[in-house]
């Protein structure tokens, strides 16, 4: 049976899509087909159809993506379809075993819709309650958005979640994950200690487990007038041990040299006051004992905390 269609939905509401020859209509045939994806047979439900257009089969992209374990969404503001199927790598350093990823951010009115996946390691079932939140930051380390993750069906297989946050934060630079509850058990906030730099009046919150395990080395570079503060894991100091570095730049130096420096290092701007620019960077080489698993684990554990430490940077008035 022939049908004339105005565009292709592909599982989304996308009216008036353009096609070849600038026509706004196409001639298509309904195409009966069954599917076998990764060895598993599956069929379309009544919401989806397969079409034959000029000898080519057009299938609903959402149906295929979801059966391949991917997240997918359509942003009407940019007229773009997003699909992600990578490993889940976002974690809460204070709660191991839960990973989040494949985040897709689309505009929803004046707000932002966030689609993603969450997975729990070591759980024997797929009926676990999770309460968490994602905090989104721009390239100035200002918090620009937040969404909640909640549900009762999370487990060893990646489970898709959808949430909504106030405002438009699709162009975020960094996202933090915080796990608040697991199977109705509240996860307590990790105690912190305060590092205060009296020379430049800034503070950082460090996990209390860092207490007694780190030291700060101060270096002044006469040529550039930069000043750095290396936060060092004392146990790995003989191998470098630098977890991260806070650097104070002058505005002139920053405007002249930051772009080149950022190309060769893991550098983020985290604050600004008067003529001072503050950045946080992480080492580009190995800073721990490769042959001592205990020391390696301690360094990597401290390194995992950096993403939360970054967002705690504050310049006092």
C-alpha positions as CSV (number, residue, x, y, z in Angstrom):
1,X,0.0,0.0,0.0
2,X,1.5,3.3,-1.0
3,X,1.5,6.3,1.3
4,X,2.6,9.9,0.9
5,X,4.4,11.1,4.0
6,X,5.4,14.6,5.0
7,X,8.9,14.0,6.3
8,X,10.1,11.0,8.3
9,X,9.4,10.8,12.0
10,X,12.2,8.2,12.9
11,X,10.6,8.0,16.3
12,X,10.6,11.8,16.7
13,X,8.2,14.6,15.9
14,X,10.1,16.2,13.0
15,X,7.6,17.8,10.7
16,X,8.3,19.2,7.3
17,X,11.8,17.5,6.9
18,X,13.5,18.3,3.7
19,X,14.4,15.5,1.2
20,X,16.2,15.2,-2.2
21,X,15.3,17.7,-4.9
22,X,14.0,20.1,-2.3
23,X,10.7,18.3,-2.2
24,X,8.6,18.3,0.9
25,X,7.0,14.9,0.2
26,X,8.3,11.5,-0.6
27,X,6.7,8.3,-2.0
28,X,7.2,5.3,0.3
29,X,6.0,1.8,0.7
30,X,5.3,0.2,4.1
31,X,8.0,-2.5,4.3
32,X,7.2,-5.6,6.5
33,X,10.4,-6.7,8.2
34,X,11.4,-8.5,11.4
35,X,14.6,-7.7,13.3
36,X,17.4,-9.8,14.9
37,X,19.7,-7.6,16.9
38,X,22.8,-9.1,18.4
39,X,21.2,-12.6,18.0
40,X,17.9,-11.6,19.6
41,X,14.7,-11.6,17.6
42,X,12.5,-8.6,18.2
43,X,9.5,-7.0,16.5
44,X,8.3,-3.4,16.1
45,X,5.4,-2.2,18.2
46,X,2.5,-0.3,16.6
47,X,4.2,3.0,17.1
48,X,6.9,2.2,14.6
49,X,6.9,1.4,10.9
50,X,9.7,0.4,8.4
51,X,9.6,2.1,5.0
52,X,10.9,1.3,1.6
53,X,12.0,4.5,-0.2
54,X,13.6,4.0,-3.6
55,X,14.8,0.5,-2.7
56,X,16.2,1.5,0.7
57,X,14.8,0.4,4.0
58,X,14.2,3.2,6.5
59,X,13.9,2.0,10.1
60,X,13.0,3.9,13.3
61,X,16.3,5.1,14.7
62,X,15.1,5.2,18.3
63,X,14.0,1.5,18.1
64,X,17.4,0.4,16.8
65,X,19.4,2.6,19.2
66,X,17.6,1.4,22.3
67,X,17.9,-2.2,21.3
68,X,21.7,-1.6,20.9
69,X,21.8,-0.2,24.4
70,X,22.3,3.4,23.3
71,X,20.8,6.7,24.5
72,X,19.1,8.8,21.9
73,X,17.2,12.1,21.7
74,X,16.3,14.8,19.3
75,X,16.9,18.5,20.0
76,X,14.3,20.5,18.1
77,X,16.3,23.7,18.8
78,X,19.3,22.6,16.8
79,X,17.4,20.1,14.5
80,X,20.0,17.4,15.6
81,X,19.6,13.8,16.5
82,X,22.0,12.6,19.3
83,X,22.9,9.0,19.9
84,X,25.6,7.7,22.4
85,X,26.7,4.2,23.2
86,X,30.1,4.6,25.0
87,X,31.4,3.2,28.2
88,X,30.0,4.7,31.4
89,X,32.8,6.6,33.1
90,X,31.3,9.2,35.4
91,X,31.6,8.3,39.1
92,X,31.1,9.7,42.5
93,X,34.6,9.4,44.2
94,X,32.8,9.0,47.5
95,X,30.7,6.1,46.4
96,X,32.3,3.4,44.2
97,X,30.5,0.9,42.0
98,X,28.0,3.2,40.3
99,X,28.7,4.7,37.0
100,X,26.8,7.2,34.8
101,X,27.3,8.2,31.2
102,X,26.0,8.6,27.6
103,X,24.5,11.9,28.6
104,X,22.4,13.8,26.0
105,X,21.2,17.3,26.7
106,X,18.4,18.8,24.7
107,X,16.3,21.9,25.0
108,X,12.9,21.5,26.6
109,X,11.1,24.9,26.6
110,X,13.2,27.1,28.8
111,X,14.8,24.1,30.5
112,X,17.1,21.3,29.7
113,X,16.2,17.6,29.3
114,X,19.0,15.2,30.3
115,X,18.9,11.6,29.0
116,X,21.6,9.2,30.3
117,X,22.4,5.8,31.6
118,X,23.3,4.4,35.1
119,X,24.8,1.1,36.0
120,X,25.6,-0.6,39.3
121,X,28.5,-3.1,39.7
122,X,28.1,-6.2,41.7
123,X,24.4,-6.2,42.1
124,X,22.5,-9.5,41.5
125,X,19.3,-8.0,40.3
126,X,17.9,-5.0,38.4
127,X,15.6,-3.7,41.0
128,X,17.7,-1.3,43.0
129,X,16.6,2.1,44.2
130,X,19.0,5.0,43.4
131,X,18.8,8.7,44.4
132,X,21.5,10.9,42.9
133,X,22.1,14.2,41.2
134,X,24.2,15.6,38.4
135,X,25.7,19.1,38.7
136,X,26.8,20.9,35.5
137,X,29.5,23.6,35.4
138,X,30.6,25.9,32.6
139,X,34.2,26.6,31.6
140,X,34.5,29.2,34.4
141,X,33.6,26.5,37.0
142,X,30.3,28.2,37.7
143,X,27.4,25.9,38.4
144,X,24.9,26.3,35.5
145,X,22.4,23.4,36.0
146,X,21.4,20.4,38.1
147,X,19.1,17.4,37.6
148,X,18.0,14.6,39.9
149,X,18.3,10.9,39.1
150,X,15.8,8.6,40.8
151,X,14.3,5.2,40.2
152,X,13.9,1.7,41.5
153,X,15.0,-0.4,38.5
154,X,18.7,0.1,38.3
155,X,21.1,-2.8,38.3
156,X,24.0,-4.5,36.5
157,X,22.7,-3.6,33.1
158,X,22.9,0.1,32.0
159,X,19.4,1.6,32.6
160,X,18.3,4.7,30.8
161,X,17.0,7.7,32.9
162,X,15.4,11.0,31.9
163,X,15.4,14.1,34.0
164,X,14.9,17.9,33.6
165,X,16.8,20.9,35.0
166,X,16.0,24.6,35.2
167,X,17.6,26.8,32.5
168,X,19.6,26.0,29.4
169,X,22.9,24.3,30.2
170,X,23.5,22.3,27.1
171,X,27.0,23.8,26.6
172,X,28.3,22.7,30.0
173,X,32.0,21.9,30.3
174,X,32.1,19.6,33.4
175,X,29.6,17.4,35.2
176,X,29.8,16.0,38.8
177,X,27.9,12.9,40.1
178,X,26.7,12.7,43.7
179,X,25.1,9.6,45.0
180,X,22.6,10.4,47.7
181,X,20.8,7.2,48.4
182,X,21.0,3.5,47.5
183,X,18.1,1.1,48.3
184,X,16.6,3.7,50.6
185,X,19.8,4.0,52.6
186,X,21.0,7.6,52.8
187,X,24.6,8.1,51.8
188,X,26.2,10.5,54.3
189,X,28.1,13.5,53.1
190,X,31.9,12.8,53.2
191,X,33.5,15.1,55.9
192,X,35.9,17.7,54.5
193,X,38.8,19.8,55.6
194,X,39.5,23.3,54.5
195,X,42.7,24.4,52.8
196,X,43.2,28.2,53.0
197,X,45.7,30.1,51.0
198,X,46.3,33.4,52.9
199,X,48.6,34.9,50.2
200,X,45.7,35.1,47.7
201,X,42.8,34.5,50.0
202,X,41.3,31.4,48.3
203,X,40.0,28.2,49.8
204,X,39.5,24.6,48.8
205,X,37.5,21.8,50.4
206,X,39.5,18.6,50.5
207,X,38.1,15.2,51.6
208,X,38.9,14.6,55.3
209,X,40.7,11.4,54.2
210,X,43.4,13.7,52.8
211,X,44.3,14.9,56.3
212,X,47.9,14.2,57.0
213,X,48.5,12.7,53.6
214,X,49.2,15.7,51.5
215,X,51.5,18.8,51.5
216,X,51.6,21.9,49.4
217,X,54.8,23.0,47.5
218,X,55.0,26.7,46.4
219,X,57.0,27.7,43.3
220,X,57.4,31.2,41.9
221,X,58.4,31.6,38.2
222,X,60.3,34.9,37.9
223,X,60.1,35.2,34.1
224,X,56.3,34.8,33.8
225,X,55.4,36.0,37.3
226,X,53.3,32.9,37.8
227,X,53.0,31.2,41.1
228,X,52.1,27.6,41.6
229,X,50.9,25.5,44.5
230,X,51.4,21.7,44.0
231,X,49.2,19.5,46.1
232,X,51.4,16.4,46.7
233,X,50.5,12.9,47.9
234,X,53.3,12.5,50.5
235,X,53.4,8.7,50.1
236,X,54.4,9.0,46.5
237,X,56.5,12.2,46.8
238,X,59.7,10.5,45.7
239,X,57.9,9.7,42.4
240,X,56.5,13.2,42.0
241,X,53.2,12.6,43.8
242,X,51.6,15.8,42.4
243,X,47.8,15.3,42.4
244,X,47.0,18.7,41.1
245,X,48.4,22.2,40.9
246,X,46.7,25.6,41.5
247,X,48.5,28.3,39.5
248,X,48.1,32.1,39.9
249,X,48.5,34.0,36.6
250,X,48.5,37.7,35.8
251,X,45.8,38.7,33.3
252,X,48.4,39.8,30.8
253,X,50.2,36.4,31.0
254,X,46.9,34.6,30.8
255,X,45.8,36.5,27.7
256,X,49.1,35.9,26.0
257,X,50.0,32.3,27.0
258,X,47.0,30.4,28.3
259,X,45.9,29.0,25.0
260,X,49.3,27.4,24.2
261,X,49.7,26.1,27.8
262,X,46.2,24.5,27.7
263,X,47.2,22.6,24.5
264,X,50.0,20.9,26.3
265,X,48.4,20.3,29.7
266,X,45.2,19.5,31.6
267,X,44.3,23.1,32.5
268,X,41.1,24.6,33.7
269,X,40.4,28.2,34.7
270,X,38.7,28.1,38.1
271,X,38.6,31.7,39.4
272,X,39.4,35.3,38.8
273,X,39.9,38.4,41.0
274,X,41.4,41.7,40.0
275,X,44.6,41.1,38.1
276,X,44.8,37.4,39.2
277,X,43.6,34.4,37.2
278,X,43.6,31.0,39.0
279,X,43.8,27.7,37.2
280,X,43.8,24.0,38.2
281,X,45.9,21.5,36.3
282,X,46.7,17.9,36.6
283,X,50.0,16.2,35.7
284,X,50.6,14.9,32.2
285,X,53.0,12.1,33.4
286,X,52.9,9.4,36.0
287,X,53.4,10.6,39.6
288,X,53.1,7.4,41.6
289,X,55.0,4.2,42.1
290,X,54.0,1.9,39.3
291,X,55.4,-1.2,41.1
292,X,53.6,-0.7,44.4
293,X,49.9,-1.5,44.1
294,X,49.1,0.1,47.5
295,X,50.8,3.4,46.8
296,X,49.3,3.4,43.3
297,X,45.8,2.9,44.7
298,X,46.3,5.7,47.2
299,X,47.4,8.1,44.6
300,X,44.6,7.3,42.2
301,X,42.0,7.5,45.0
302,X,43.2,11.1,45.7
303,X,43.2,11.9,42.0
304,X,39.6,10.8,41.7
305,X,38.6,13.6,44.2
306,X,39.9,16.4,42.0
307,X,36.7,16.9,40.1
308,X,34.9,17.7,43.4
309,X,37.8,19.8,44.7
310,X,37.7,21.9,41.6
311,X,34.1,23.0,42.2
312,X,34.9,24.0,45.9
313,X,37.4,26.7,44.9
314,X,36.3,30.0,46.4
315,X,38.0,33.4,46.6
316,X,37.1,35.2,49.8
317,X,36.3,38.9,49.8
